[in-house]
């Protein structure tokens, strides 16, 4: 039989290992069936629900973003931060030896909300800075577009860093805790710590860069071509 589970072992991987050992060492007589129940059965049902909830959450976020900004550029820019958040979360899961579970699914949903919120804060201030540039009646150029983007990004730097720091300082003790229920909370906290760390770099660097390149290209396309 497999080793007894400890606080660092999730229920799903333990039962899967037990299933393999039972299949190798036990032949059921005709008319008999083996069913795994208890907490494992509840976890399987919750996993099925998450298969619906996670796509529905992403769809809901996309609709809300489009209703807020009314432009596909902002929606695509904000959603582009999610894969980078997943990269950090998956890497930390791998380093910690975590498997996918209901807790991990909940962590993905929470991570998506935090990542999108930070990207929205950054993009709103970038748009405000660019709007002020257009109202100043100065001639648009790649240089002053870049300056406006930098000013908007700097204004959002402190609030984003404060938000991320607060979340990280709150989640690190949860990930390191080994008390009752830690096998669930560690996976939520660990996923969010890795994901927020990787999405932070994307929010502070990639979003302003995409904004600058997009508006510089629009400005270049709007200029008349002289022959």
C-alpha positions in Angstrom: 0.0 0.0 0.0 1.2 3.6 -0.6 2.7 5.6 2.2 0.3 7.4 4.5 -0.5 10.9 3.3 1.0 13.8 5.2 0.3 17.6 5.1 2.4 18.0 2.0 0.5 15.3 0.0 -2.8 16.1 -1.7 -5.7 13.6 -1.7 -5.9 13.3 -5.5 -2.4 12.1 -6.1 -2.6 9.7 -3.1 -5.8 8.0 -4.4 -4.4 7.8 -7.9 -1.4 6.0 -6.6 -3.6 3.7 -4.5 -5.7 3.0 -7.6 -2.6 1.8 -9.5 -1.5 -0.5 -6.7 -5.0 -2.0 -6.3 -5.3 -2.5 -10.0 -1.9 -4.3 -10.1 -2.5 -6.5 -7.1 -6.2 -7.2 -6.9 -8.5 -9.0 -9.4 -12.1 -8.5 -8.7 -14.5 -11.5 -9.2 -17.2 -11.2 -11.8 -20.1 -9.0 -10.7 -17.9 -6.9 -8.3 -16.9 -3.3 -8.7 -14.6 -1.0 -6.8 -15.6 2.6 -6.1 -13.6 5.3 -4.4 -15.8 7.5 -2.2 -15.6 9.8 0.8 -13.6 13.0 0.4 -12.2 11.8 -2.9 -15.7 11.5 -4.4 -16.5 15.1 -3.2 -13.3 16.3 -4.7 -14.1 14.7 -8.1 -17.5 16.4 -8.1 -15.9 19.7 -7.2 -13.4 19.3 -10.0 -16.2 18.8 -12.5 -17.8 22.0 -11.4 -14.6 23.9 -11.7 -14.4 22.7 -15.3 -17.4 24.9 -15.8 -16.8 27.7 -13.3 -13.2 28.5 -14.6 -14.2 29.1 -18.3 -17.4 30.9 -17.1 -15.2 33.2 -14.9 -12.9 34.0 -17.8 -15.9 34.8 -20.0 -17.4 37.0 -17.3 -14.1 38.9 -16.9 -13.9 39.4 -20.7 -17.5 40.7 -20.9 -17.0 43.1 -18.0 -13.7 44.4 -19.5 -15.4 45.0 -22.9 -18.3 46.8 -21.2 -15.9 49.0 -19.3 -13.4 49.9 -22.1 -15.5 49.4 -25.2 -12.4 48.6 -27.2 -10.8 45.3 -28.0 -7.3 46.6 -27.6 -7.7 47.2 -23.9 -9.5 43.8 -23.4 -6.8 41.9 -25.2 -4.0 43.7 -23.4 -5.4 43.0 -20.0 -6.2 39.3 -20.8 -2.6 38.9 -22.2 -1.3 39.2 -18.6 -3.1 36.0 -17.5 -0.9 33.4 -19.3 2.2 35.0 -17.7 0.5 34.8 -14.3 -0.2 31.1 -14.9 3.5 30.6 -15.8 4.6 31.7 -12.3 1.9 29.8 -10.6 2.6 26.5 -12.4 6.4 26.9 -11.8 5.9 27.3 -8.1 3.5 24.3 -8.1 6.2 22.3 -9.8 8.9 23.3 -7.4 6.7 22.6 -4.4 5.5 19.3 -5.8 1.8 20.2 -5.9 -0.7 18.5 -8.1 -3.8 19.9 -9.6 -6.7 19.9 -7.1 -9.8 21.8 -6.2 -7.6 24.1 -4.1 -5.4 24.8 -7.1 -8.5 25.6 -9.2 -9.7 28.1 -6.6 -6.3 29.6 -6.6 -6.4 30.1 -10.4 -9.7 32.0 -10.1 -8.3 34.2 -7.3 -5.1 34.8 -9.3 -7.0 35.8 -12.4 -8.9 38.4 -10.4 -5.8 40.0 -8.8 -3.9 40.0 -12.1 -6.7 41.6 -14.1 -7.2 44.2 -11.4 -3.6 45.2 -11.5 -3.6 45.4 -15.3 -6.7 47.5 -15.3 -5.2 50.0 -12.8 -2.1 50.3 -15.0 -4.1 50.7 -18.3 -6.5 53.3 -16.9 -3.7 55.6 -15.9 -1.9 55.1 -19.2 -5.1 56.1 -21.1 -5.6 59.1 -18.8 -2.0 60.2 -19.5 -2.4 59.8 -23.2 -5.7 61.7 -23.1 -4.1 64.6 -21.4 -1.4 64.6 -24.1 -4.0 64.9 -26.8 -5.7 67.7 -25.0 -2.5 69.7 -24.6 -2.6 70.4 -28.4 1.0 69.5 -28.7 2.0 67.6 -31.9 1.9 63.9 -31.3 5.2 62.1 -31.7 6.8 58.8 -30.7 8.8 60.7 -28.1 5.9 62.5 -26.3 3.8 59.3 -26.5 6.6 57.5 -24.8 6.8 60.2 -22.2 3.1 60.1 -21.5 3.2 56.3 -21.1 6.1 56.6 -18.7 4.3 59.2 -16.6 1.2 57.0 -16.4 3.2 53.9 -15.5 5.1 55.7 -12.7 1.8 57.0 -11.2 0.6 53.4 -10.9 3.9 51.9 -9.7 3.4 52.6 -6.0 -0.3 51.5 -5.7 0.4 48.2 -7.6 3.5 47.5 -5.5 1.6 48.2 -2.3 -1.2 45.8 -3.4 1.2 43.1 -4.5 3.3 43.4 -1.3 0.3 43.2 0.9 -1.0 40.1 -0.8 2.5 38.4 -0.8 3.1 39.2 2.9 -0.3 37.7 3.7 0.1 34.6 1.7 3.7 33.6 2.5 2.9 32.5 6.1 -0.1 30.6 4.7 2.1 28.7 2.3 4.7 27.9 5.1 2.1 26.9 7.6 1.9 23.1 8.5 -1.1 23.1 10.7 -4.6 21.6 10.2 -6.0 22.4 6.7 -2.6 23.5 5.4 -2.7 20.8 2.6 -5.5 22.9 1.0 -4.4 26.4 1.9 -0.8 25.8 0.8 -1.8 25.1 -2.7 -4.0 28.2 -3.0 -1.3 30.4 -1.5 1.6 28.9 -3.4 -0.1 29.2 -6.7 -1.0 32.9 -6.1 2.5 33.8 -4.8 4.1 32.4 -8.0 1.5 33.9 -10.3 1.4 37.3 -8.7 5.2 37.5 -8.8 5.4 36.7 -12.6 2.4 38.9 -13.5 3.9 41.9 -11.6 6.7 42.1 -14.1 4.3 41.8 -17.0 2.0 44.5 -15.6 4.8 46.9 -15.0 6.8 46.2 -18.2 4.7 44.5 -20.9 1.4 46.5 -20.5 3.1 50.0 -20.9 5.2 48.6 -23.8 2.1 47.3 -25.6 0.4 50.6 -25.0 3.3 52.6 -26.4 3.7 50.4 -29.5 -0.1 50.4 -30.2 -0.5 54.2 -30.0 2.8 54.9 -31.9 1.5 52.7 -34.7 -1.9 54.4 -34.7 -0.1 57.8 -34.9 2.1 56.6 -37.8 -0.8 55.2 -39.7 -2.8 58.4 -39.2 -0.1 60.5 -40.8 -0.5 61.3 -44.5 1.9 59.7 -46.9 3.8 62.3 -49.1 5.1 61.3 -52.5 
